Amino acid sequence: MIRINCAIYVRKSTEKGLELEFNSLHNQEDACRSYIMSQAFNNWEYFKTYTDGGISGGTMERPALKQMLEDIRRGLVQTVVVYKVDRLSRSIMDFHNMMKEFDKYGCSFVSITQAFDTSTSMGKLTLNMLLSFAQFEREVSSERVRDKIRASKAKGLWTGGVPKLGYDIKDKKLVINPVEAEQVHSIFEGYLQCGSLTELEKFAEIKGFKHKSWITNKGEQRGGKPFKISALHRLLHEKLYLGMIENKRTGQAFKGQHEAIISKELWEKVQAMLKENDNCANHTRSRNNNLLTGKLFDANGTIFTNQANSKKKATKRHYYSIKGLFLPTEQIDKLAKDAIIEILNSNFNGLNKDSAMALKLINFTDMDYFAQRNFIRNFINKIIYQKDRLTFFFNTDPIILSAYTSDSLNQNDNPLEFIADNANNQIIYEKQVIINRGLSSNVYNAGKVGLMSVNDNNRLIVRAFAYAWRYKKLYENGMATDDIAKQEHISKRTIYKYLNLAYLSPRIVNQLLSGTLTINLQTLFDIASKNLIFEEQEKMLNVISRN
């Protein structure tokens, strides 16, 4: 009988308790070892334990996990044993990708506390449903943390993060650093003297002003870099120096429990000048200042132009085609940035060496706003939008790229499918997208057309099912829909919409959660609300899919 090498994977989300002689990681490993020994009659043998301590299951950036996947590819591991499914991953998309990788190399997966048979459709559905709830639990926990931070800010408490210039942190409170406070005061006064951010940047350089420098808990030196225009702009808008604690998400500011560095009089003078300069810039700035202006085309070669509509004191910007198609600027720009990051983090398979090396030396995420904008305008030759995809044409001319290189090498080496057109110095990369019409969500701000990547759409659907199954459980336990709506702070109509989704055909749910079906959420709501019979739902889905 062929020997089956069994790898044990253990993980803990936080570092708390890892210093103990016997912690939860040891407990997970002991339980898995005992299970492997119980399977000796199947010729199972322990191979190795892979341990990730203090790392969230919501990310794939885990050293031990990466090593285990590499050993699976090398044929060293035939079975992966975990204590619970969520030890391997709390993200359904990451887990689905890992299962495909396992299947590719003939590796099986076992959870010793949860019995699953992934060879059947129902087993896969059950496993994906459990993962959906694990991901939902992680998101609810994150919401609780955000609620706690909001409450702390309302009391004027410092909630942590990167220390601000002018303050030190003592006993979890902000205390004034006299030397740095003088520097902050000089920057505010200097802006009134200089009259513009461009001149203020020169003033700060002459004075030798730099960002706050500090030592991390790991003993690493951070900060201490010269000021750029964008950083000075943020500093002049920082209400912390006025003695306030601001909630950046809501825009609310509360009286802080720390001393102010800037007087109210000086603050108001600076804000007035900033507003005046912004108004002057708006009058002289070109209307065609969207990020991808002149770069976006439809399948017929027609260029998209810019359009802005103001409603209820908010301005929505779109890229507009003469064919009557509106694409939301914010969402298209985000997809373009995501595509750039995916390319820069790839292994550049097939690309000529000079271009590949230049791209490896570009640290896009470290650039400030203005540098990123300039790079995007030069890196993207054009983008072609079709019904379900965006096709990017990226410039790989080493001479042009050399203007954006740094001294540090990007260590990412992710596999990615694209066409390396070395003859024309370009990369051609396709990115699938999903259109959600008339649907508002916290994943994106819906315009006339909601456009998102397939991964974002899948995360939205998983979240919707988690809510649907939760409301279904409350309803079946005897809770009235009025009470559920009141408890969840949403409308009764929305509760019914999600309850309909909870009774969607299991076959459709299985296809969605296993990744074999891609469809937008609004269509799912429509199917679930118009048909209660599973067969009719599936027929309606087939009609929509053919169209």
GUBATI-876502 format. One line per field, with one value per residue (C-alpha): residue in three letters; z negated, y negated, x negated. Coordinates in steps of 0.25 Angstrom, whole numbers, always signed. Layout:
! residues N
rest <- [ALA; ...]
c3 <- [Z; ...]
c2 <- [Y; ...]
c1 <- [X; ...]
This chain:
! residues 547
rest <- [MET; ILE; ARG; ILE; ASN; CYS; ALA; ILE; TYR; VAL; ARG; LYS; SER; THR; GLU; LYS; GLY; LEU; GLU; LEU; GLU; PHE; ASN; SER; LEU; HIS; ASN; GLN; GLU; ASP; ALA; CYS; ARG; SER; TYR; ILE; MET; SER; GLN; ALA; PHE; ASN; ASN; TRP; GLU; TYR; PHE; LYS; THR; TYR; THR; ASP; GLY; GLY; ILE; SER; GLY; GLY; THR; MET; GLU; ARG; PRO; ALA; LEU; LYS; GLN; MET; LEU; GLU; ASP; ILE; ARG; ARG; GLY; LEU; VAL; GLN; THR; VAL; VAL; VAL; TYR; LYS; VAL; ASP; ARG; LEU; SER; ARG; SER; ILE; MET; ASP; PHE; HIS; ASN; MET; MET; LYS; GLU; PHE; ASP; LYS; TYR; GLY; CYS; SER; PHE; VAL; SER; ILE; THR; GLN; ALA; PHE; ASP; THR; SER; THR; SER; MET; GLY; LYS; LEU; THR; LEU; ASN; MET; LEU; LEU; SER; PHE; ALA; GLN; PHE; GLU; ARG; GLU; VAL; SER; SER; GLU; ARG; VAL; ARG; ASP; LYS; ILE; ARG; ALA; SER; LYS; ALA; LYS; GLY; LEU; TRP; THR; GLY; GLY; VAL; PRO; LYS; LEU; GLY; TYR; ASP; ILE; LYS; ASP; LYS; LYS; LEU; VAL; ILE; ASN; PRO; VAL; GLU; ALA; GLU; GLN; VAL; HIS; SER; ILE; PHE; GLU; GLY; TYR; LEU; GLN; CYS; GLY; SER; LEU; THR; GLU; LEU; GLU; LYS; PHE; ALA; GLU; ILE; LYS; GLY; PHE; LYS; HIS; LYS; SER; TRP; ILE; THR; ASN; LYS; GLY; GLU; GLN; ARG; GLY; GLY; LYS; PRO; PHE; LYS; ILE; SER; ALA; LEU; HIS; ARG; LEU; LEU; HIS; GLU; LYS; LEU; TYR; LEU; GLY; MET; ILE; GLU; ASN; LYS; ARG; THR; GLY; GLN; ALA; PHE; LYS; GLY; GLN; HIS; GLU; ALA; ILE; ILE; SER; LYS; GLU; LEU; TRP; GLU; LYS; VAL; GLN; ALA; MET; LEU; LYS; GLU; ASN; ASP; ASN; CYS; ALA; ASN; HIS; THR; ARG; SER; ARG; ASN; ASN; ASN; LEU; LEU; THR; GLY; LYS; LEU; PHE; ASP; ALA; ASN; GLY; THR; ILE; PHE; THR; ASN; GLN; ALA; ASN; SER; LYS; LYS; LYS; ALA; THR; LYS; ARG; HIS; TYR; TYR; SER; ILE; LYS; GLY; LEU; PHE; LEU; PRO; THR; GLU; GLN; ILE; ASP; LYS; LEU; ALA; LYS; ASP; ALA; ILE; ILE; GLU; ILE; LEU; ASN; SER; ASN; PHE; ASN; GLY; LEU; ASN; LYS; ASP; SER; ALA; MET; ALA; LEU; LYS; LEU; ILE; ASN; PHE; THR; ASP; MET; ASP; TYR; PHE; ALA; GLN; ARG; ASN; PHE; ILE; ARG; ASN; PHE; ILE; ASN; LYS; ILE; ILE; TYR; GLN; LYS; ASP; ARG; LEU; THR; PHE; PHE; PHE; ASN; THR; ASP; PRO; ILE; ILE; LEU; SER; ALA; TYR; THR; SER; ASP; SER; LEU; ASN; GLN; ASN; ASP; ASN; PRO; LEU; GLU; PHE; ILE; ALA; ASP; ASN; ALA; ASN; ASN; GLN; ILE; ILE; TYR; GLU; LYS; GLN; VAL; ILE; ILE; ASN; ARG; GLY; LEU; SER; SER; ASN; VAL; TYR; ASN; ALA; GLY; LYS; VAL; GLY; LEU; MET; SER; VAL; ASN; ASP; ASN; ASN; ARG; LEU; ILE; VAL; ARG; ALA; PHE; ALA; TYR; ALA; TRP; ARG; TYR; LYS; LYS; LEU; TYR; GLU; ASN; GLY; MET; ALA; THR; ASP; ASP; ILE; ALA; LYS; GLN; GLU; HIS; ILE; SER; LYS; ARG; THR; ILE; TYR; LYS; TYR; LEU; ASN; LEU; ALA; TYR; LEU; SER; PRO; ARG; ILE; VAL; ASN; GLN; LEU; LEU; SER; GLY; THR; LEU; THR; ILE; ASN; LEU; GLN; THR; LEU; PHE; ASP; ILE; ALA; SER; LYS; ASN; LEU; ILE; PHE; GLU; GLU; GLN; GLU; LYS; MET; LEU; ASN; VAL; ILE; SER; ARG; ASN]
c3 <- [+0; +4; -8; -10; -15; -24; -27; -39; -38; -50; -52; -62; -59; -70; -77; -91; -98; -89; -99; -108; -109; -104; -95; -85; -74; -82; -85; -70; -66; -77; -73; -58; -61; -69; -57; -48; -57; -57; -42; -42; -35; -23; -23; -28; -33; -39; -30; -36; -44; -38; -48; -46; -59; -61; -46; -41; -33; -24; -17; -8; -13; -23; -22; -27; -18; -6; -9; -11; +3; +9; +3; +8; +22; +21; +17; +3; -3; +0; -11; -19; -33; -41; -54; -48; -34; -38; -42; -28; -23; -27; -12; -3; +9; +4; -1; +12; +19; +10; +12; +27; +24; +15; +26; +37; +29; +24; +9; +0; -11; -25; -37; -49; -56; -44; -35; -20; -8; +3; +14; +14; +18; +5; -3; +5; +2; -13; -13; -6; -15; -27; -21; -18; -32; -37; -27; -32; -47; -44; -37; -49; -58; -50; -51; -66; -66; -58; -67; -79; -72; -68; -82; -87; -77; -82; -96; -90; -92; -84; -77; -73; -59; -53; -63; -58; -57; -69; -79; -86; -92; -107; -115; -102; -102; -93; -100; -93; -87; -89; -78; -68; -72; -68; -54; -52; -57; -47; -35; -38; -39; -27; -18; -21; -17; -5; +0; +7; +5; +15; +8; -5; +0; +3; -10; -18; -10; -13; -28; -28; -33; -32; -36; -50; -53; -62; -66; -64; -74; -66; -67; -53; -49; -42; -37; -36; -21; -15; -13; +1; +5; +2; -12; -15; -10; -19; -31; -29; -29; -42; -53; -63; -64; -68; -80; -73; -70; -56; -51; -37; -32; -37; -37; -51; -60; -76; -87; -89; -103; -98; -97; -84; -76; -67; -72; -66; -60; -52; -48; -42; -34; -28; -25; -18; -9; -6; -1; +7; +14; +17; +23; +32; +36; +39; +49; +56; +56; +69; +68; +74; +62; +59; +57; +70; +79; +93; +89; +89; +101; +105; +113; +126; +123; +118; +107; +94; +90; +76; +70; +56; +50; +37; +28; +14; +12; +17; +31; +38; +49; +60; +73; +84; +98; +109; +109; +96; +87; +73; +65; +51; +51; +36; +39; +53; +47; +35; +45; +53; +40; +36; +50; +48; +35; +40; +52; +43; +33; +44; +49; +62; +69; +84; +83; +87; +76; +77; +76; +65; +56; +58; +53; +41; +37; +37; +23; +27; +14; +7; +17; +13; +20; +30; +34; +35; +44; +53; +54; +57; +69; +74; +71; +77; +93; +94; +88; +96; +89; +93; +87; +77; +77; +77; +86; +82; +91; +82; +86; +83; +90; +80; +83; +79; +67; +62; +58; +47; +42; +27; +20; +14; +22; +21; +15; +20; +31; +33; +46; +55; +69; +79; +93; +93; +106; +106; +120; +117; +103; +96; +87; +91; +79; +77; +65; +63; +58; +53; +55; +44; +48; +38; +26; +14; +5; -4; +5; +16; +18; +29; +40; +53; +54; +43; +48; +40; +41; +41; +27; +21; +27; +21; +7; +8; +11; +0; -10; -5; -7; -21; -24; -17; -25; -38; -36; -32; -45; -53; -45; -47; -62; -63; -62; -54; -42; -48; -60; -51; -43; -56; -62; -49; -46; -32; -25; -26; -10; -11; -21; -11; +0; -8; -13; +2; +5; -7; +0; +14; +21; +14; +28; +31; +17; +19; +33; +27; +15; +23; +33; +45; +47; +48; +47; +41; +28; +33; +43; +31; +23; +35; +38; +23; +22; +34; +33; +20; +28; +30; +44; +48; +42; +50; +63; +61; +58; +71; +79; +73; +75; +90; +92]
c2 <- [+0; -14; -23; -35; -47; -55; -70; -77; -92; -100; -115; -125; -139; -147; -146; -146; -134; -129; -131; -120; -106; -99; -108; -106; -103; -91; -87; -87; -79; -69; -66; -65; -56; -47; -46; -43; -31; -26; -25; -16; -5; -14; -15; -30; -35; -49; -57; -71; -82; -96; -107; -121; -129; -142; -143; -145; -134; -145; -147; -137; -145; -134; -128; -114; -113; -117; -107; -96; -99; -99; -85; -80; -85; -77; -64; -63; -64; -56; -60; -73; -71; -83; -84; -93; -98; -112; -109; -108; -120; -129; -134; -126; -130; -127; -114; -111; -114; -105; -94; -95; -95; -82; -75; -79; -72; -60; -65; -63; -71; -67; -75; -66; -73; -74; -63; -66; -58; -68; -57; -60; -73; -74; -72; -84; -92; -89; -93; -106; -109; -108; -116; -127; -128; -128; -140; -146; -144; -151; -163; -164; -164; -175; -184; -182; -188; -199; -202; -203; -212; -221; -222; -225; -236; -242; -243; -250; -238; -235; -222; -218; -217; -225; -236; -250; -260; -269; -259; -247; -235; -233; -224; -223; -238; -249; -258; -270; -269; -283; -282; -276; -285; -297; -291; -289; -303; -308; -300; -307; -321; -318; -314; -328; -334; -326; -326; -313; -298; -298; -309; -303; -290; -299; -306; -292; -287; -300; -299; -284; -280; -265; -255; -249; -239; -227; -213; -202; -191; -182; -193; -198; -212; -219; -233; -244; -247; -261; -267; -266; -275; -264; -262; -277; -278; -267; -273; -286; -280; -271; -275; -268; -281; -289; -279; -271; -256; -254; -242; -241; -232; -241; -255; -257; -264; -263; -271; -263; -260; -266; -280; -288; -292; -302; -314; -314; -328; -322; -310; -318; -327; -315; -308; -321; -322; -307; -309; -321; -314; -302; -311; -318; -304; -299; -311; -309; -294; -286; -279; -267; -263; -249; -239; -231; -242; -239; -225; -217; -212; -203; -190; -199; -208; -220; -228; -230; -245; -251; -254; -260; -261; -268; -264; -266; -274; -262; -261; -247; -246; -236; -232; -234; -227; -232; -218; -223; -215; -222; -216; -221; -228; -224; -209; -209; -216; -206; -194; -201; -202; -188; -183; -191; -185; -171; -173; -179; -167; -157; -148; -155; -141; -144; -158; -163; -164; -179; -182; -172; -177; -192; -187; -180; -193; -201; -202; -207; -206; -215; -226; -239; -243; -252; -241; -230; -239; -242; -227; -222; -232; -228; -213; -211; -212; -209; -201; -195; -192; -181; -175; -166; -170; -181; -179; -187; -191; -194; -201; -193; -202; -201; -216; -221; -212; -216; -230; -222; -212; -212; -205; -194; -181; -176; -162; -157; -147; -143; -135; -143; -141; -152; -154; -159; -167; -170; -175; -187; -188; -185; -176; -172; -168; -165; -167; -161; -171; -170; -180; -182; -192; -200; -193; -200; -193; -196; -190; -201; -214; -211; -221; -219; -205; -198; -192; -183; -172; -157; -155; -167; -162; -149; -155; -163; -150; -142; -154; -154; -139; -140; -151; -143; -130; -138; -145; -132; -126; -137; -136; -121; -122; -130; -145; -154; -161; -174; -171; -166; -179; -187; -179; -180; -195; -192; -192; -181; -181; -178; -166; -160; -162; -154; -144; -140; -139; -129; -120; -120; -107; -99; -95; -110; -113; -102; -107; -121; -117; -107; -118; -111; -122; -137; -146; -159; -160; -168; -157; -147; -156; -156; -141; -138; -148; -144; -129; -120; -107; -102; -97; -110; -118; -109; -111; -126; -126; -118; -128; -140; -133; -130; -145]
c1 <- [+0; -5; -9; -1; -9; +0; -3; +3; +7; +9; +12; +16; +21; +14; +1; +8; +4; -7; -17; -11; -18; -5; +4; +15; +6; +0; +14; +18; +6; +7; +22; +18; +6; +16; +25; +14; +9; +24; +23; +11; +19; +20; +5; +5; -8; -11; -20; -21; -14; -12; -10; -5; -4; +3; +7; +22; +29; +34; +21; +12; +0; -4; -19; -15; -3; -12; -22; -11; -5; -19; -22; -8; -13; -26; -18; -23; -9; +4; +13; +15; +21; +26; +34; +45; +48; +46; +32; +28; +36; +47; +49; +58; +51; +37; +42; +48; +35; +27; +37; +34; +19; +21; +29; +19; +7; +16; +16; +28; +33; +38; +44; +44; +55; +64; +68; +68; +68; +63; +65; +80; +88; +95; +82; +76; +89; +88; +74; +76; +88; +79; +68; +78; +82; +67; +65; +78; +73; +60; +67; +76; +64; +58; +71; +71; +56; +60; +72; +63; +53; +65; +69; +55; +54; +67; +61; +49; +39; +27; +30; +16; +9; -3; -8; -5; -16; -16; -11; -17; -9; -9; +0; +8; +11; +5; -5; -11; -26; -31; -41; -31; -20; -28; -31; -16; -13; -24; -17; -3; -10; -18; -6; +0; -14; -16; -2; -2; -6; -17; -24; -21; -28; -41; -40; -39; -51; -59; -56; -59; -45; -42; -31; -31; -42; -39; -43; -33; -31; -40; -51; -50; -52; -41; -37; -47; -45; -44; -30; -23; -11; -1; -6; -6; +8; +12; +5; +12; +25; +22; +32; +24; +15; +27; +30; +40; +42; +48; +55; +50; +62; +73; +66; +70; +60; +60; +53; +41; +34; +21; +15; +16; +4; +11; +20; +34; +30; +18; +26; +37; +28; +21; +34; +39; +26; +27; +42; +38; +27; +35; +46; +36; +31; +45; +47; +34; +34; +38; +51; +44; +36; +42; +31; +34; +38; +34; +30; +44; +51; +62; +61; +64; +53; +61; +55; +62; +63; +65; +79; +82; +96; +99; +110; +113; +100; +92; +85; +85; +75; +76; +69; +79; +80; +88; +95; +102; +93; +89; +78; +75; +62; +58; +61; +54; +42; +41; +41; +30; +22; +25; +20; +7; +4; +7; -2; -14; -12; -13; -24; -25; -25; -29; -33; -46; -57; -59; -44; -42; -53; -48; -34; -40; -46; -33; -27; -13; -6; -18; -15; -8; +5; -1; -12; -2; +6; -5; -10; +4; +5; -8; -7; +7; +7; +22; +34; +45; +58; +67; +79; +72; +58; +47; +35; +23; +11; -1; -13; -26; -36; -48; -52; -38; -38; -51; -46; -37; -47; -52; -64; -55; -52; -37; -38; -24; -25; -10; -6; +3; +8; +6; +0; -14; -15; -30; -30; -21; -26; -13; -5; +9; +17; +32; +40; +54; +64; +79; +90; +100; +110; +119; +112; +106; +96; +85; +75; +77; +84; +95; +96; +104; +96; +89; +77; +68; +58; +62; +56; +63; +76; +74; +71; +83; +92; +85; +89; +103; +105; +99; +110; +121; +118; +117; +130; +136; +132; +138; +151; +152; +149; +162; +157; +166; +161; +165; +156; +144; +145; +145; +133; +125; +128; +133; +147; +157; +156; +141; +143; +153; +143; +133; +142; +146; +131; +130; +140; +132; +130; +119; +113; +112; +106; +96; +91; +90; +82; +73; +69; +75; +86; +84; +96; +99; +107; +118; +122; +121; +131; +140; +140; +142; +154; +161; +161; +162; +161; +147; +149; +155; +143; +133; +141; +141; +126; +123; +131; +123; +110; +113; +116]
